[in-house]
Amino acid sequence: MHSAIRSQETNPAKLPGLFKKQFELCKLSRGQTVAIVSDLGTRPEYIQGAFAAADELGINIYEMRVNMIPGWTKVGVPTIGECKGTLEALMACDMVLIFHVPLFAKWLKQVMNNGVRVQMIIDCPDDLEQLQSPPGLKEAVLHAHALYEKTRQVRVTSEAGTDLTYECGEYPVMSQYGMADEPGRFDHWGVGLLHTFPNEGSARGRVVVQPGDIVVLPYCRYVQDRIDLEIEGGHITSIKGGLDAMLMRDWLSEGKTGPDDRDPFAISHLGWGLNPQCRWDSIALFGDAPEHNRAAVRSFPGNFLFSTGPNSQGGGKRVTRGHYDLPMRDCTIALDGNVVVKDGRPVDPKMIVARIPR
């Protein structure tokens, strides 16, 4: 059973102020329109906070509630579009404020291509307050983004035995700094990270997952025992180890559509985190409820975010359900030979952002 170790510390009365700051970070202005996409599980105080903040700023706002509770373990669920008028409404607004994961869904790309900002909020009130984008994070992420765009080969190593190489440039670099502040931009409140999808078939080598690394999707747990992954031709060809290897192997196998389907075992987005507000020890502090960890454990500075499965968000053709997100500690990341993260710590001065006590 998932349960928080600690009770909520953020006063609910602070939420309008937090949403007001977020709207300002997103550069919304008086007279613009925000469409909320909520679901049956959305916290009502979030809707109230967003409405109050919009009223104060002179922003027009309304709520569109979908008749489902999109699961944390399912990506690409089309919550918008099948119900007539929903897609057309979102295409016409200035920003969508969405309270579940829209990634890998077809409608998201259509909305963004029409110049609509999309701000995702899927974390608990404490995280919205603690992880809200600090000064300098946007600049650090954009600096890393520019370097990653120029990179043609990446090598990721660790003392535990990881030695992964992949080429990039075939798919765009995608980065998030916690605020959807430009037309057509998607972002996730609380994060600070970047990734790209490796060129098809290029990922090769070995990945050694250690105790203390994190499986944040589909599970929300610290890895307990070592996992040895062999990777050839852009796919995992071997998963060896104990319980955590069993969990990974069975989950990915469950995503297969037939005996010859290898898509769940394909290497998906690869990148690293930079938000100093995010904590590796979030699960230990707050428990394994995903709402406490979705942003925090993906974006703590210097983690190498390893994943498997779909690449449609980057323009690829894989839409498999076999998705795995695995932030790893203590890795060294070299871009065309230039080390930007050493043993799990950013070493490029322009990627290091000061933490703000909150």
C-alpha positions as CSV (number, residue, x, y, z in Angstrom):
1,M,0.0,0.0,0.0
2,H,1.3,3.4,-1.0
3,S,1.3,5.9,1.9
4,A,3.2,9.1,2.7
5,I,5.5,8.9,5.7
6,R,4.9,12.6,6.5
7,S,1.7,14.6,6.3
8,Q,1.4,17.6,4.0
9,E,3.4,20.6,5.2
10,T,2.3,23.2,2.7
11,N,-0.7,25.3,3.9
12,P,-3.4,24.8,1.3
13,A,-4.1,28.6,1.5
14,K,-0.7,29.1,-0.2
15,L,-1.8,27.4,-3.4
16,P,-3.3,30.5,-5.0
17,G,0.0,32.3,-4.5
18,L,2.0,29.4,-5.9
19,F,-0.3,29.3,-9.0
20,K,0.0,33.0,-9.4
21,K,3.8,32.7,-9.4
22,Q,3.6,29.9,-11.8
23,F,1.4,31.8,-14.2
24,E,3.8,34.7,-14.0
25,L,6.8,32.3,-14.7
26,C,4.8,31.1,-17.7
27,K,4.5,34.8,-18.9
28,L,0.7,34.7,-19.1
29,S,-0.9,38.1,-19.4
30,R,-4.2,39.8,-18.7
31,G,-6.9,38.7,-21.2
32,Q,-5.3,35.4,-22.2
33,T,-7.2,32.1,-21.8
34,V,-6.1,29.1,-19.8
35,A,-8.0,25.8,-20.2
36,I,-7.6,23.4,-17.3
37,V,-7.7,19.7,-18.2
38,S,-8.6,17.8,-15.0
39,D,-9.8,14.3,-14.3
40,L,-11.7,12.4,-11.7
41,G,-8.7,12.2,-9.4
42,T,-7.5,15.9,-9.6
43,R,-7.2,17.7,-6.3
44,P,-10.1,20.2,-6.1
45,E,-7.9,22.7,-4.2
46,Y,-5.6,22.8,-7.3
47,I,-8.5,24.0,-9.4
48,Q,-9.5,26.5,-6.8
49,G,-6.0,27.8,-6.5
50,A,-5.6,28.2,-10.3
51,F,-9.0,30.0,-10.5
52,A,-8.1,32.4,-7.7
53,A,-4.7,33.2,-9.2
54,A,-6.2,33.7,-12.7
55,D,-8.8,36.1,-11.2
56,E,-6.1,38.2,-9.6
57,L,-4.0,38.4,-12.8
58,G,-7.0,39.1,-15.1
59,I,-6.6,35.8,-16.9
60,N,-9.6,34.0,-18.4
61,I,-9.8,30.4,-17.2
62,Y,-12.2,27.4,-17.3
63,E,-12.0,23.7,-16.5
64,M,-12.5,20.7,-18.8
65,R,-12.9,17.6,-16.7
66,V,-12.4,14.2,-18.5
67,N,-14.3,11.2,-17.5
68,M,-11.4,9.0,-16.3
69,I,-8.5,8.7,-14.0
70,P,-5.4,8.2,-16.3
71,G,-3.1,5.7,-14.6
72,W,0.5,6.6,-13.7
73,T,1.7,3.4,-15.4
74,K,-0.1,4.1,-18.7
75,V,1.4,6.6,-21.2
76,G,-0.3,7.8,-24.4
77,V,-3.9,7.6,-23.1
78,P,-6.0,9.9,-25.4
79,T,-7.9,11.9,-22.8
80,I,-8.6,14.6,-25.4
81,G,-10.1,14.4,-28.9
82,E,-12.5,11.5,-28.8
83,C,-15.1,13.7,-27.1
84,K,-16.3,16.1,-29.7
85,G,-15.1,19.7,-29.3
86,T,-12.4,19.0,-26.7
87,L,-9.5,19.3,-29.1
88,E,-10.9,22.3,-30.9
89,A,-11.3,24.1,-27.5
90,L,-7.7,23.5,-26.5
91,M,-6.4,24.5,-29.9
92,A,-7.9,28.0,-29.3
93,C,-6.6,28.8,-25.8
94,D,-3.2,30.3,-24.8
95,M,-2.2,27.6,-22.2
96,V,-3.4,24.2,-21.2
97,L,-3.0,23.4,-17.5
98,I,-3.2,19.6,-17.3
99,F,-3.3,17.5,-14.2
100,H,-2.3,14.1,-15.7
101,V,0.4,12.9,-18.0
102,P,-0.3,13.7,-21.7
103,L,3.0,12.6,-23.1
104,F,3.0,10.3,-26.1
105,A,-0.6,11.2,-26.9
106,K,-1.3,12.4,-30.4
107,W,-3.4,15.4,-29.3
108,L,-0.5,16.9,-27.3
109,K,1.6,17.4,-30.4
110,Q,-1.3,18.9,-32.3
111,V,-2.0,21.5,-29.6
112,M,1.7,22.4,-29.2
113,N,2.1,22.8,-33.0
114,N,-0.7,25.4,-32.8
115,G,1.3,27.5,-30.5
116,V,-0.4,26.5,-27.2
117,R,1.7,26.3,-24.0
118,V,1.1,23.1,-22.0
119,Q,1.9,23.1,-18.3
120,M,1.7,19.7,-16.6
121,I,1.1,19.5,-12.8
122,I,1.2,16.0,-11.4
123,D,3.0,16.4,-8.0
124,C,1.8,17.0,-4.5
125,P,1.5,20.5,-2.9
126,D,4.8,20.2,-0.9
127,D,6.6,19.5,-4.2
128,L,4.9,22.4,-6.0
129,E,6.3,24.7,-3.4
130,Q,9.7,23.2,-2.8
131,L,10.6,22.4,-6.5
132,Q,9.2,25.5,-8.2
133,S,11.8,26.6,-10.8
134,P,14.6,28.6,-9.1
135,P,16.6,31.5,-10.6
136,G,19.2,30.2,-13.1
137,L,17.6,26.8,-13.8
138,K,16.2,27.9,-17.2
139,E,19.6,29.2,-18.3
140,A,21.4,26.0,-17.1
141,V,19.0,23.8,-18.9
142,L,19.1,25.8,-22.1
143,H,22.9,25.7,-22.0
144,A,22.9,21.9,-21.6
145,H,20.2,21.7,-24.3
146,A,22.5,23.6,-26.8
147,L,25.4,21.3,-26.0
148,Y,23.3,18.2,-26.4
149,E,22.0,19.4,-29.7
150,K,25.5,19.7,-31.1
151,T,26.5,16.3,-29.7
152,R,26.9,13.3,-32.0
153,Q,28.1,10.6,-29.6
154,V,27.5,10.2,-25.9
155,R,29.3,7.8,-23.6
156,V,27.9,7.0,-20.1
157,T,30.2,5.2,-17.6
158,S,30.2,4.3,-13.9
159,E,32.5,2.6,-11.4
160,A,29.8,0.0,-11.1
161,G,30.4,-1.1,-14.7
162,T,28.1,0.9,-16.9
163,D,29.6,1.6,-20.3
164,L,26.9,2.8,-22.7
165,T,27.4,4.5,-26.0
166,Y,24.8,6.0,-28.3
167,E,24.6,8.4,-31.2
168,C,22.2,11.3,-31.4
169,G,21.0,14.0,-33.8
170,E,18.2,12.0,-35.5
171,Y,15.7,13.1,-32.9
172,P,15.3,16.5,-31.2
173,V,16.6,17.4,-27.8
174,M,13.7,18.0,-25.4
175,S,14.2,20.0,-22.2
176,Q,12.1,21.2,-19.3
177,Y,12.9,23.8,-16.7
178,G,9.6,23.8,-14.9
179,M,7.6,26.5,-16.7
180,A,5.8,26.6,-20.0
181,D,6.8,30.2,-20.8
182,E,6.8,30.2,-24.6
183,P,4.2,29.5,-27.3
184,G,4.1,25.8,-28.2
185,R,6.1,24.7,-25.1
186,F,5.4,21.7,-22.9
187,D,6.8,21.7,-19.3
188,H,6.3,20.0,-16.0
189,W,6.1,22.1,-12.8
190,G,8.9,21.0,-10.5
191,V,11.4,19.5,-13.0
192,G,14.7,20.6,-14.6
193,L,16.0,18.1,-17.0
194,L,16.8,17.3,-20.7
195,H,16.8,14.2,-22.9
196,T,16.8,13.0,-26.4
197,F,16.1,9.7,-28.1
198,P,19.2,7.9,-29.5
199,N,19.5,7.4,-33.2
200,E,17.7,4.2,-34.2
201,G,19.9,1.1,-33.4
202,S,22.8,3.1,-32.1
203,A,22.7,2.4,-28.4
204,R,25.1,-0.3,-27.4
205,G,27.1,-1.5,-24.4
206,R,26.3,-2.3,-20.8
207,V,24.2,-0.6,-18.1
208,V,24.7,-1.6,-14.5
209,V,21.9,-0.5,-12.2
210,Q,22.9,-0.2,-8.5
211,P,21.0,-0.3,-5.3
212,G,19.9,3.3,-4.6
213,D,19.1,3.9,-8.3
214,I,15.4,4.6,-8.8
215,V,12.6,3.0,-10.8
216,V,10.1,5.9,-11.0
217,L,7.9,4.4,-13.7
218,P,6.1,2.0,-13.6
219,Y,7.1,1.4,-9.9
220,C,8.2,4.0,-7.4
221,R,11.0,2.3,-5.5
222,Y,14.7,2.3,-4.9
223,V,16.5,-0.5,-6.6
224,Q,17.4,-3.1,-4.0
225,D,19.8,-5.3,-6.0
226,R,22.0,-5.0,-9.0
227,I,20.6,-5.3,-12.5
228,D,22.9,-6.0,-15.4
229,L,21.7,-4.9,-18.8
230,E,23.3,-5.8,-22.1
231,I,22.4,-3.5,-25.0
232,E,22.9,-4.1,-28.7
233,G,21.4,-2.4,-31.8
234,G,19.3,0.0,-29.7
235,H,17.6,-2.8,-27.7
236,I,18.1,-4.5,-24.3
237,T,19.1,-8.1,-25.1
238,S,19.7,-9.3,-21.6
239,I,18.4,-8.5,-18.1
240,K,20.2,-10.3,-15.3
241,G,20.0,-10.0,-11.5
242,G,17.6,-10.6,-8.7
243,L,14.2,-9.2,-7.8
244,D,14.6,-5.9,-9.6
245,A,15.7,-7.6,-12.8
246,M,12.6,-9.9,-12.5
247,L,10.4,-6.8,-12.1
248,M,11.9,-5.1,-15.1
249,R,11.9,-8.2,-17.3
250,D,8.3,-9.1,-16.6
251,W,7.0,-5.5,-16.9
252,L,8.6,-5.0,-20.3
253,S,7.6,-8.5,-21.5
254,E,4.0,-7.6,-20.5
255,G,4.1,-4.7,-23.0
256,K,4.8,-7.0,-26.0
257,T,2.0,-7.3,-28.6
258,G,3.3,-10.6,-29.9
259,P,6.3,-13.0,-29.5
260,D,8.4,-11.0,-31.9
261,D,7.7,-7.5,-30.5
262,R,11.0,-6.0,-29.3
263,D,9.7,-2.4,-28.9
264,P,9.3,-2.5,-25.1
265,F,13.0,-3.4,-24.9
266,A,14.1,-0.5,-27.1
267,I,16.1,2.3,-25.6
268,S,14.0,5.4,-25.2
269,H,14.8,8.9,-23.9
270,L,18.3,9.4,-22.3
271,G,19.4,12.6,-20.5
272,W,20.1,14.1,-17.1
273,G,18.7,16.3,-14.3
274,L,19.7,19.7,-13.2
275,N,17.1,21.1,-10.7
276,P,18.9,21.7,-7.3
277,Q,15.5,21.8,-5.5
278,C,15.0,18.1,-6.4
279,R,16.1,15.4,-4.0
280,W,17.4,11.9,-4.5
281,D,16.2,10.9,-1.1
282,S,12.6,11.9,-1.7
283,I,11.3,8.3,-1.5
284,A,13.1,7.8,1.8
285,L,11.7,11.1,3.2
286,F,8.2,11.1,2.0
287,G,7.3,7.5,1.0
288,D,6.7,5.8,-2.3
289,A,3.6,7.6,-3.3
290,P,4.2,8.7,-6.9
291,E,2.7,12.1,-6.3
292,H,5.7,12.9,-4.0
293,N,8.3,11.7,-6.5
294,R,7.4,12.3,-10.1
295,A,9.5,15.4,-10.5
296,A,11.9,15.1,-7.6
297,V,13.6,11.8,-8.5
298,R,13.7,12.5,-12.3
299,S,15.5,15.9,-11.9
300,F,17.9,15.8,-9.0
301,P,21.2,17.2,-10.3
302,G,23.5,14.8,-12.2
303,N,21.3,11.8,-12.4
304,F,21.4,9.9,-15.7
305,L,17.8,9.2,-16.7
306,F,17.7,5.9,-18.5
307,S,14.5,4.7,-20.1
308,T,13.0,2.1,-22.4
309,G,10.1,1.8,-24.8
310,P,8.3,4.5,-26.9
311,N,10.0,7.3,-28.9
312,S,6.9,8.9,-30.5
313,Q,7.2,12.0,-28.4
314,G,10.4,12.7,-30.4
315,G,8.9,12.0,-33.7
316,G,9.6,8.2,-33.8
317,K,7.2,5.4,-34.5
318,R,7.3,3.4,-31.3
319,V,4.2,3.7,-29.2
320,T,4.7,0.6,-27.0
321,R,3.3,0.4,-23.4
322,G,6.6,-1.0,-22.2
323,H,7.9,2.2,-20.7
324,Y,10.5,2.2,-17.9
325,D,12.0,5.4,-16.3
326,L,15.2,4.8,-14.3
327,P,17.2,7.7,-12.8
328,M,20.7,6.5,-12.0
329,R,23.2,7.8,-9.6
330,D,27.0,8.1,-9.8
331,C,27.3,8.1,-13.6
332,T,29.8,10.0,-15.8
333,I,28.3,11.6,-18.9
334,A,30.6,12.6,-21.8
335,L,29.3,14.5,-24.9
336,D,31.7,13.9,-27.8
337,G,34.4,13.3,-25.1
338,N,33.5,16.4,-23.1
339,V,32.6,15.4,-19.5
340,V,29.6,17.4,-18.2
341,V,28.6,15.1,-15.3
342,K,31.3,13.3,-13.3
343,D,30.3,10.5,-10.9
344,G,26.8,11.9,-10.6
345,R,27.7,15.6,-10.2
346,P,27.5,18.3,-12.8
347,V,30.9,19.7,-13.5
348,D,30.1,22.2,-16.3
349,P,29.9,25.4,-14.3
350,K,27.0,26.7,-16.5
351,M,24.9,23.6,-15.5
352,I,25.3,24.2,-11.7
353,V,22.4,26.0,-10.1
354,A,22.3,27.2,-6.4
355,R,19.7,25.5,-4.2
356,I,17.2,27.8,-2.5
357,P,16.2,26.8,1.0
358,R,12.4,26.7,1.2
